[in-house]
């Protein structure tokens, strides 16, 4: 159900970006970048101190701590830099859609994490 909501939201945002051109497209693209950072922040906050399933993000005690936050925001920053250098210069619409898709997935994970017992 959550996945279908994320997909629906992504499709709605995609249709909104397809009408955007020029300056409007750039503004929507910047909004999509902010959405990626907000979703990553929510995911990090929802995971803090909990057992981490991803071995790359685990601290020495098996929980999501500073190491996980640094890596998570490192990945997010790398995504935005690569996306700006590769996609956005050629096709802002595709970059915007990709950002909103990533936002939907990460936000879905965040919602799931908030629902777990602490």
Secondary structure by P-SEA (a helix, b strand, c coil): caaaaaaaaaaaaaaaaaaccaaaaaaaaaaaaaaaaaaaaaaaaaaccccccccccccccccccaaaaaaaaaaaaaaaaaaaaccccccaaaaaaaaaaaaaaaaaaaaaaaaccc
